[in-house]
Amino acid sequence: MANTNFIDHVRLYCRSGNGGAGAVSFRREKHVPKGGPDGGNGGRGGHLILRGNSQLWTLLHLRYQKHVIAENGVNGSGHGSSGADGKDIILEVPLGTVARFESEEGEPLDPIEITEDGEEKILLPGGRGGLGNENFKTATNQTPRFAQPGEPGQEYLCILELKLLADVGLVGFPNAGKSTLLSVVSAAKPEIADYPFTTLVPNLGVVPYRDHKSFVMADIPGIIEGASEGKGLGLRFLRHIERNSILLFLVPADAEDIAKEYEILLGELTKFNPELLDKDRLLAISKCDMLDEELIEEMKALLPTDVETLFISSVAQMGLQELKDALWRRMTAANE
């Protein structure tokens, strides 16, 4: 059941509030026969606001909220009274959420990203309230009999996508040992089994390091050749890799051709987003508890030369500290 709780894509019909209309009103008192205009302004329509919440890790709470409609502003009234603003609606979202807009008419809006806890950005602004007739009094027109209507709110189909924020993203074919590695180096408990596509949703784990330091590692569901064109599960989860600062490629030691598998993985990421090539990357050969020193030395001659390679075994706890050291060095260098 836990897997069904990870929702990283929702579509919402969103509409901000209309602004209230300005009032047409004149001051009328017993001893003031010509009191002049006193129509108040209309209130602003309610905004739709996104707020980052570090306690959330999925968009599940928005899955069944198909319509998000803010309140309209209240019309102005006499005696210079302005209408109340419409109530804003705040949507709390996990860090790494991107909001995109679909509309058949009008200019498309720029995407909105939320990356920090407590960060607020207006998804759709409410319409401005109209001015009452007291704002239009002039020396030549002292009794204006008109006021501004309120501006309409904005209306869009909004798509919220979650891109996981992690320091290290695990990239590999199904059954490469990504979930096992994450479960050993962190407290995360991903589902592990001896068959492909055991992992159906991304998993995050906090990896403890020396001197009480730590970093976040993400296990992305297995990529297959053709994932960038929609095959397997890869296309759905490739976007999570975009937010990882370091990519850790995992290829099992029993692969037929380690260099070829690495190139296929690299090729799929390049087709999906060429900018992923700019990220720092590391290659780990997993399941090396079945290899002896002589075999490892022979394999080194067949490995790619353009990436640092480490030999590890999650089950035998082999090379894991060296792996964490290498990842930490790269993260430290990237932040300098």
C-alpha positions as CSV (number, residue, x, y, z in Angstrom):
1,M,0.0,0.0,0.0
2,A,2.9,2.4,0.7
3,N,3.7,2.5,-3.0
4,T,0.3,3.9,-3.9
5,N,0.9,6.8,-1.6
6,F,3.6,8.3,-3.8
7,I,1.9,10.7,-6.2
8,D,4.3,13.0,-8.1
9,H,1.9,14.3,-10.8
10,V,-1.6,16.0,-10.4
11,R,-3.8,18.1,-12.6
12,L,-5.9,20.8,-11.1
13,Y,-8.5,23.2,-12.5
14,C,-7.4,26.5,-10.9
15,R,-9.3,29.8,-10.9
16,S,-8.3,32.9,-8.9
17,G,-11.0,35.3,-7.5
18,N,-12.7,38.1,-9.5
19,G,-12.2,41.6,-8.2
20,G,-15.2,43.3,-6.7
21,A,-16.9,46.2,-8.6
22,G,-16.6,49.8,-7.4
23,A,-19.7,51.4,-6.2
24,V,-21.7,54.3,-7.6
25,S,-23.0,56.2,-4.6
26,F,-23.6,59.7,-3.5
27,R,-23.6,61.2,0.0
28,R,-27.1,62.0,1.1
29,E,-27.7,63.6,4.4
30,K,-30.5,65.9,5.8
31,H,-28.5,69.1,5.6
32,V,-26.1,68.1,2.8
33,P,-28.2,68.1,-0.4
34,K,-25.2,67.9,-2.7
35,G,-22.7,65.7,-0.8
36,G,-20.9,64.4,-3.9
37,P,-19.8,60.9,-4.8
38,D,-18.8,58.4,-2.0
39,G,-18.7,55.0,-3.8
40,G,-16.1,52.7,-2.3
41,N,-13.6,50.4,-4.2
42,G,-14.2,46.8,-4.8
43,G,-12.0,44.2,-3.0
44,R,-9.3,42.2,-4.6
45,G,-10.0,38.6,-5.7
46,G,-8.4,35.8,-3.8
47,H,-4.9,34.6,-4.9
48,L,-3.9,31.0,-5.4
49,I,-0.6,30.5,-3.6
50,L,1.9,27.7,-3.5
51,R,3.8,27.2,-0.2
52,G,6.8,24.8,0.3
53,N,6.5,22.3,3.1
54,S,9.5,20.2,4.0
55,Q,7.3,17.7,5.9
56,L,5.6,16.7,2.7
57,W,7.1,14.2,0.2
58,T,4.3,13.5,-2.2
59,L,1.3,15.3,-3.8
60,L,-1.1,12.7,-2.5
61,H,-3.1,15.3,-0.5
62,L,-4.0,17.1,-3.8
63,R,-4.8,14.0,-5.8
64,Y,-8.6,14.2,-5.4
65,Q,-8.9,18.0,-5.2
66,K,-9.8,18.5,-8.9
67,H,-11.0,22.1,-8.6
68,V,-9.3,25.0,-6.7
69,I,-11.3,28.2,-6.8
70,A,-10.6,31.3,-4.8
71,E,-13.2,33.7,-3.4
72,N,-14.2,36.7,-5.3
73,G,-13.7,40.2,-3.9
74,V,-16.7,42.0,-2.4
75,N,-18.2,45.0,-4.2
76,G,-17.6,48.4,-2.8
77,S,-20.5,50.3,-1.2
78,G,-21.5,53.8,-0.1
79,H,-19.9,56.0,2.5
80,G,-16.5,55.3,0.9
81,S,-16.6,51.7,2.1
82,S,-14.3,49.4,0.2
83,G,-15.3,45.7,-0.3
84,A,-13.4,43.0,1.5
85,D,-10.7,41.0,-0.4
86,G,-11.4,37.5,-1.4
87,K,-9.8,34.8,0.8
88,D,-6.6,33.5,-0.6
89,I,-6.1,29.7,-1.0
90,I,-2.7,28.3,0.0
91,L,-1.7,24.9,-1.5
92,E,1.1,23.3,0.5
93,V,3.4,21.3,-1.7
94,P,6.7,19.3,-1.1
95,L,10.0,20.9,-2.0
96,G,10.9,20.3,-5.6
97,T,7.4,20.9,-7.0
98,V,7.0,22.6,-10.4
99,A,3.7,24.1,-11.5
100,R,3.0,24.3,-15.2
101,F,0.0,25.8,-17.0
102,E,-2.2,24.6,-19.9
103,S,-4.5,27.1,-21.7
104,E,-6.1,27.2,-25.1
105,E,-6.2,31.0,-25.1
106,G,-3.8,33.7,-24.0
107,E,-0.1,33.7,-23.3
108,P,1.2,30.7,-21.4
109,L,2.6,31.5,-18.0
110,D,6.1,30.7,-16.9
111,P,6.5,27.6,-14.7
112,I,6.7,28.1,-11.0
113,E,9.2,26.1,-8.8
114,I,9.1,25.7,-5.0
115,T,12.5,24.6,-3.6
116,E,12.6,26.0,0.0
117,D,10.6,25.3,3.2
118,G,8.1,28.1,3.7
119,E,8.7,29.6,0.3
120,E,5.5,31.2,-1.1
121,K,4.8,32.0,-4.7
122,I,1.5,33.2,-6.3
123,L,0.2,30.6,-8.6
124,L,-2.6,32.7,-10.0
125,P,-3.2,36.3,-8.8
126,G,-6.7,37.5,-8.0
127,G,-8.3,40.2,-10.1
128,R,-8.0,43.8,-8.9
129,G,-11.0,45.5,-7.4
130,G,-12.6,48.3,-9.4
131,L,-12.5,51.9,-8.3
132,G,-15.6,53.5,-6.9
133,N,-17.1,56.7,-8.3
134,E,-15.5,58.9,-5.6
135,N,-12.2,58.3,-7.4
136,F,-13.4,59.9,-10.7
137,K,-14.6,63.3,-9.3
138,T,-13.0,66.2,-11.1
139,A,-13.5,70.0,-11.2
140,T,-15.6,69.6,-14.3
141,N,-17.4,66.4,-13.4
142,Q,-18.3,66.6,-9.7
143,T,-21.0,63.9,-9.9
144,P,-19.6,60.9,-11.8
145,R,-22.2,58.3,-12.3
146,F,-19.9,55.5,-13.2
147,A,-17.4,53.2,-11.5
148,Q,-14.9,50.5,-12.5
149,P,-15.9,46.8,-12.7
150,G,-13.5,44.4,-11.0
151,E,-10.9,42.6,-13.0
152,P,-11.7,38.9,-13.7
153,G,-9.5,36.3,-12.1
154,Q,-7.2,34.0,-14.0
155,E,-8.3,30.5,-15.1
156,Y,-5.9,27.7,-16.0
157,L,-5.4,23.9,-16.0
158,C,-2.4,23.6,-13.7
159,I,-0.1,20.6,-13.7
160,L,1.9,20.0,-10.5
161,E,5.0,17.8,-10.9
162,L,7.3,16.7,-8.1
163,K,11.0,16.4,-8.8
164,L,12.8,14.9,-5.8
165,L,15.5,17.0,-4.2
166,A,18.5,14.8,-3.4
167,D,22.3,15.1,-3.4
168,V,22.8,11.7,-5.1
169,G,20.6,10.0,-7.6
170,L,21.0,6.3,-8.3
171,V,20.8,5.4,-12.0
172,G,20.8,1.8,-13.3
173,F,18.9,-0.9,-15.0
174,P,16.3,-2.9,-13.1
175,N,17.8,-5.4,-10.6
176,A,21.2,-3.5,-10.5
177,G,21.1,-3.4,-6.7
178,K,20.1,0.2,-6.2
179,S,17.5,-0.5,-3.6
180,T,19.8,-2.8,-1.7
181,L,22.5,-0.2,-1.7
182,L,20.1,2.5,-0.4
183,S,18.8,0.1,2.4
184,V,22.4,-0.6,3.5
185,V,23.8,2.9,3.6
186,S,20.7,4.6,5.0
187,A,17.6,3.9,7.2
188,A,15.3,3.7,4.1
189,K,13.4,0.4,3.7
190,P,12.7,0.1,-0.1
191,E,11.1,-3.1,-1.4
192,I,13.8,-5.5,-2.4
193,A,13.3,-8.7,-4.5
194,D,15.2,-10.8,-7.1
195,Y,13.2,-9.6,-10.1
196,P,13.1,-6.5,-12.3
197,F,11.1,-3.4,-11.5
198,T,10.8,-4.2,-7.8
199,T,11.0,-0.5,-7.2
200,L,7.9,1.2,-8.6
201,V,8.3,4.6,-6.9
202,P,11.4,6.7,-6.0
203,N,12.8,6.2,-2.5
204,L,14.8,8.7,-0.5
205,G,17.3,7.9,2.2
206,V,19.5,10.0,4.4
207,V,23.1,8.6,4.3
208,P,25.1,9.2,7.5
209,Y,28.7,10.3,7.0
210,R,31.8,11.0,9.1
211,D,31.6,13.6,12.0
212,H,27.8,13.5,12.1
213,K,27.4,14.8,8.5
214,S,24.9,13.3,6.1
215,F,23.5,13.6,2.5
216,V,20.4,12.5,0.7
217,M,20.3,9.6,-1.8
218,A,17.4,8.9,-4.2
219,D,16.7,5.4,-5.6
220,I,15.1,6.0,-9.0
221,P,13.0,3.2,-10.5
222,G,15.0,1.2,-13.1
223,I,15.7,2.6,-16.5
224,I,15.6,0.4,-19.6
225,E,16.8,1.1,-23.1
226,G,14.2,3.3,-24.8
227,A,13.1,4.9,-21.5
228,S,13.4,8.4,-22.9
229,E,10.8,7.4,-25.6
230,G,8.4,6.1,-23.0
231,K,9.3,2.5,-22.6
232,G,9.2,0.9,-19.1
233,L,8.9,3.1,-16.1
234,G,11.9,5.3,-17.0
235,L,10.1,8.2,-18.7
236,R,7.8,8.7,-15.7
237,F,10.7,9.0,-13.2
238,L,13.5,10.5,-15.3
239,R,12.5,14.0,-14.2
240,H,13.5,13.1,-10.6
241,I,17.1,12.8,-11.8
242,E,17.2,16.5,-12.9
243,R,17.4,17.7,-9.4
244,N,20.2,15.5,-8.2
245,S,23.6,17.1,-8.0
246,I,25.5,13.9,-8.5
247,L,24.5,10.8,-10.5
248,L,25.7,7.4,-9.2
249,F,25.5,4.9,-12.0
250,L,25.1,1.3,-10.8
251,V,26.0,-1.6,-13.0
252,P,26.2,-5.2,-11.6
253,A,29.4,-7.1,-11.9
254,D,27.6,-10.0,-13.7
255,A,26.6,-7.8,-16.6
256,E,27.6,-9.0,-20.0
257,D,29.2,-5.7,-21.0
258,I,29.6,-3.1,-18.2
259,A,30.9,-0.4,-20.5
260,K,28.0,-0.9,-22.9
261,E,25.4,-0.8,-20.1
262,Y,26.9,2.4,-18.8
263,E,26.8,4.0,-22.3
264,I,23.1,3.0,-22.8
265,L,22.2,4.6,-19.4
266,L,24.1,7.7,-20.3
267,G,22.4,7.8,-23.8
268,E,18.9,7.6,-22.3
269,L,19.6,10.5,-19.9
270,T,21.1,12.5,-22.8
271,K,17.9,11.9,-25.0
272,F,15.7,12.9,-22.1
273,N,17.7,16.1,-21.2
274,P,21.1,16.9,-22.6
275,E,21.9,19.1,-19.6
276,L,22.2,15.9,-17.5
277,L,25.6,15.4,-19.0
278,D,26.8,18.4,-17.1
279,K,26.2,16.7,-13.8
280,D,29.0,15.1,-11.9
281,R,28.8,11.3,-12.1
282,L,30.4,8.2,-10.6
283,L,30.2,4.6,-11.7
284,A,29.9,1.8,-9.1
285,I,30.2,-1.9,-10.0
286,S,27.8,-3.6,-7.7
287,K,27.6,-7.3,-6.5
288,C,31.4,-7.6,-6.4
289,D,31.4,-10.0,-3.5
290,M,31.5,-12.7,-6.2
291,L,34.8,-11.4,-7.6
292,D,38.4,-12.0,-6.5
293,E,41.2,-9.4,-6.8
294,E,42.6,-10.9,-10.0
295,L,39.2,-10.7,-11.7
296,I,38.7,-7.2,-10.6
297,E,42.0,-6.2,-12.1
298,E,41.1,-7.8,-15.4
299,M,37.7,-6.0,-15.4
300,K,39.4,-2.6,-14.9
301,A,40.9,-2.7,-18.4
302,L,37.4,-3.0,-19.9
303,L,35.7,-0.2,-17.9
304,P,35.0,3.4,-19.3
305,T,37.9,5.7,-18.9
306,D,35.9,9.0,-18.6
307,V,34.4,8.3,-15.2
308,E,35.7,7.3,-11.8
309,T,34.8,3.7,-11.0
310,L,34.5,1.9,-7.7
311,F,33.8,-1.8,-6.9
312,I,31.2,-2.4,-4.2
313,S,29.1,-5.0,-2.6
314,S,26.1,-3.9,-0.5
315,V,25.5,-7.4,0.9
316,A,29.2,-7.9,1.9
317,Q,29.6,-4.2,3.0
318,M,32.5,-4.0,0.5
319,G,33.8,-0.6,-0.7
320,L,30.9,1.3,0.8
321,Q,32.9,3.7,2.9
322,E,35.1,4.5,-0.1
323,L,32.0,5.1,-2.1
324,K,30.7,7.6,0.5
325,D,34.1,9.3,0.6
326,A,34.1,9.8,-3.2
327,L,30.5,11.1,-3.2
328,W,31.3,13.5,-0.3
329,R,34.4,14.8,-2.1
330,R,32.4,15.6,-5.2
331,M,29.6,17.3,-3.2
332,T,32.1,19.4,-1.3
333,A,33.9,20.4,-4.5
334,A,30.6,21.3,-6.2
335,N,29.6,23.6,-3.3
336,E,32.9,25.5,-3.3
